[in-house]
Amino acid sequence: AVVSTQSTGINPRPHYFFVMIYRILTLLFALTALAAAKDVTIVVIEKLNAGRKGAPYDGKVLVKDMADDAVLLEVMMEAQHTLDFSFDYTSHKSWGAFITTINGITAESSQKEYWQILGGPKRRPTQFGASSYIPTDGEEILFRLVTWDREPGEDPTEEYSGN
């Protein structure tokens, strides 16, 4: 039996409308995802208690096109795809990731050492660890090896200049 759609006013091809809407939404989503991408630079100072925030660095890697909501741990995992950066960590249920090794250098907890994370425009110690800290687009994150019983002696005249 043939059913006439003209008498009911039903369009025989409504799926074309939905296909077009789907394609438009997919394109908009892709463009939004591109616009929300961020670039983050990771720099490393390996000398224990170096006290400086600026160059020279022992390691530097630029990670491009990360999701806008990517946490530092995800940025670090992506950075491992280069030959310029490696790390290891232990994970704690309540506290998240604790960075133990960067570029083959292990922070010795028996010696009260840890990898300090500095970020933000003035490159200060972050309030969150690698599994919670969300870097911003263009941010440069510094990892430096320090001891927790003696904060690095910082030069009070040194102001981070972004170099």
C-alpha positions, 0 to 999 in steps of 0.5 A: 500500500502506498501512503500519500504524505501530501494529504497529511502534510508530513515531509517524506524526508525529515531526516535530512533536517536532522542530519543538517542540524547534526552536521552544524552542531558537530562543526560548532563543537569542533570549533569550540574545542579548537578555541578552548585549546591551551598551550603550556610550557614545563620547565625544570630546575634540577639543582637542589634548593637552587632558589631561582625561578628563571633560566637557565633551565635543565629541561623545557618542553612546550605542550600544545593544544591541551583541553582548556580544563586539562590538569597539570598531570595530563599536561605532563603525560602529554609532555612525555611523548617528547624526548625532552621530559619524563616523570614518575609519581605515586598516587594517594587516594585523598591527596592525588599525584605526588611527583617523585621523579622528573627527567630521571632525578628522584626526589629522595623523601628520606632526604626531605626532598620533593618536586616543588611546583610553581605557576601563575604570573608571578611563578609562586608555589601552587596551592594544588598538586599536579592532579588538581592544578589547572594551568592557563593558556600560555602558562609556564610551570616550573618544577624545582627540586627542594627540601621541605625543611629548608625552603630555597633561599630566594633572591628578594631582588629577583622578580620573575620576568617570564624568561 
